[in-house]
Amino acid sequence: MSEEDQQHFLDVMMGGLANDDSSVGVYATRPEDYDIFSFYLEPLIREYHKIEGSTKQEHDWNIPVGEYVLTKIDPRLEKVSMRARVARNVKGFNLPPSMDKAERIKFENKMVEVFDSFGIPGKYHSLTPGHKNFISDKEADELRHKHFLFNDMTTDNHLTSSGVASDWPFGRGIWISTDETKMIWIGEEDQLRIISIVQGNDLGQVDKSLHDLLTGIEKSGLQFAEHQTYGVVTTCPTNMGTGKRQSILGKFPNITKQGTDEKKLKDLARSLGLQARGIGGEHSNMDKEGTADISPSARFGVTEAIVTKRLWEGLIKLYDLEKQAGEGGERQNCCIIQ
Ligand SMILES: Nc1ncnc2c1ncn2[C@@H]1O[C@H](COP(=O)(O)OP(=O)(O)OP(=O)(O)O)[C@@H](O)[C@H]1O
């Protein structure tokens, strides 16, 4: 390996070397890392995604609207906060761990041009000092409170030690559609996180909203970085494949014993192929009602449609366990996050 590659390899491993609590401990710094360091990254991707034999990532957004309706699980799941996001990076740019300040700003400006012309009404809010769309800390916190905007990245050791959070807050921001159901993060763990949040009960509805947004961006001519085997290229190998994470915010007071036993819910979720996170995203806590963000773990070797199906099937089982955990098999109120 050349000296230059050795340095890049060290950069890839930096997040894990600096953080004992890392689960994967690896961030790609450039799309080509997945080929140059495949001897290291391929086994890791296979193990994480439990892939045996040869798998080539396929895409399928054919998600039935009207089929995965949460009120079929429980009529009280009427107004649930549903979220779906995909991670994307654009061809020709480094991945966030190795972007410098100038490249981050250049990327943000390129995206502002897309937002000005891609046809979905909305507004861009920038965290970059001096940007024409700059928002104050107070405004940024209001957007965080609504679960729209990502946190200050410098508070996360994994993001700082790997370089993902470098040059904060330059080149960072969020585009939000006028109806506040669609949003795009700029400059977080991936260059783009394309997101939809819908309050409702049909999982297909949030997928459709996300897919409309993604298609709109693709039509703008932006070309995403793709790998011939692993699908969309993402900074963290755990997101490779579809880059899709789909979740609902649900209340599980019985399983979590009023939020005092988060581990119980996390373990049960894991056994169902799901992940349970706290109310404010990864590494956050649940509240006294055991409110958790539930999403399927799989991103690679499954299609976008399968991710939704897995969430649906997992929720049927998880809500049944919640019911069983309650006194007399009764489930308390479940879902509305205001
Ligand atoms: N169903 C949901 N409804 C509303 N907000 C949600 C929902 N699920 C997650 N969120 C919010 O989205 C934000 C981002 O969460 P988080 O960082 O865990 O996930 P992510 O964007 O998918 O990225 P990553 O998996 O890389 O951490 C948090 O504020 C979280 O509370």
The ligand as an SDF file (V2000), in Angstrom:
LIG
                    3D

 31 33  0  0  0  0  0  0  0  0999 V2000
  -40.6840    8.8480   13.0750 N   0  0  0  0  0  0  0  0  0  0  0  0
  -40.1220   10.0160   13.3520 C   0  0  0  0  0  0  0  0  0  0  0  0
  -40.8520   11.1440   13.4010 N   0  0  0  0  0  0  0  0  0  0  0  0
  -40.2820   12.3490   13.6710 C   0  0  0  0  0  0  0  0  0  0  0  0
  -38.9710   12.4970   13.9000 N   0  0  0  0  0  0  0  0  0  0  0  0
  -38.1950   11.3980   13.8700 C   0  0  0  0  0  0  0  0  0  0  0  0
  -38.7180   10.1140   13.6060 C   0  0  0  0  0  0  0  0  0  0  0  0
  -37.6940    9.2180   13.6430 N   0  0  0  0  0  0  0  0  0  0  0  0
  -36.5900    9.9260   13.9040 C   0  0  0  0  0  0  0  0  0  0  0  0
  -36.8700   11.2270   14.0410 N   0  0  0  0  0  0  0  0  0  0  0  0
  -35.9660   12.3320   14.3300 C   0  0  0  0  0  0  0  0  0  0  0  0
  -35.0220   12.4620   13.3010 O   0  0  0  0  0  0  0  0  0  0  0  0
  -33.8300   13.0710   13.8100 C   0  0  0  0  0  0  0  0  0  0  0  0
  -32.6170   12.3260   13.2960 C   0  0  0  0  0  0  0  0  0  0  0  0
  -32.4830   11.1060   13.9580 O   0  0  0  0  0  0  0  0  0  0  0  0
  -31.1830   10.2010   13.8050 P   0  0  0  0  0  0  0  0  0  0  0  0
  -29.9660   11.0530   13.7100 O   0  0  0  0  0  0  0  0  0  0  0  0
  -31.2360    9.1190   14.8250 O   0  0  0  0  0  0  0  0  0  0  0  0
  -31.4350    9.4360   12.4560 O   0  0  0  0  0  0  0  0  0  0  0  0
  -30.9650    9.5250   10.9570 P   0  0  0  0  0  0  0  0  0  0  0  0
  -31.1960   10.8930   10.4040 O   0  0  0  0  0  0  0  0  0  0  0  0
  -31.7200    8.4480   10.2970 O   0  0  0  0  0  0  0  0  0  0  0  0
  -29.4210    9.2860   10.9340 O   0  0  0  0  0  0  0  0  0  0  0  0
  -28.4070    8.1890   11.5240 P   0  0  0  0  0  0  0  0  0  0  0  0
  -29.0460    6.8540   11.3580 O   0  0  0  0  0  0  0  0  0  0  0  0
  -27.1940    8.3610   10.7030 O   0  0  0  0  0  0  0  0  0  0  0  0
  -28.2030    8.5820   12.9600 O   0  0  0  0  0  0  0  0  0  0  0  0
  -34.0070   13.0810   15.3250 C   0  0  0  0  0  0  0  0  0  0  0  0
  -34.4280   14.3600   15.7240 O   0  0  0  0  0  0  0  0  0  0  0  0
  -35.1260   12.0800   15.5520 C   0  0  0  0  0  0  0  0  0  0  0  0
  -35.8680   12.3370   16.7130 O   0  0  0  0  0  0  0  0  0  0  0  0
  1  2  1  0
  2  3  1  0
  2  7  2  0
  3  4  2  0
  4  5  1  0
  5  6  2  0
  6  7  1  0
  6 10  1  0
  7  8  1  0
  8  9  2  0
  9 10  1  0
 10 11  1  0
 11 12  1  0
 11 30  1  0
 12 13  1  0
 13 14  1  0
 13 28  1  0
 14 15  1  0
 15 16  1  0
 16 17  2  0
 16 18  1  0
 16 19  1  0
 19 20  1  0
 20 21  2  0
 20 22  1  0
 20 23  1  0
 23 24  1  0
 24 25  2  0
 24 26  1  0
 24 27  1  0
 28 29  1  0
 28 30  1  0
 30 31  1  0
M  END
$$$$
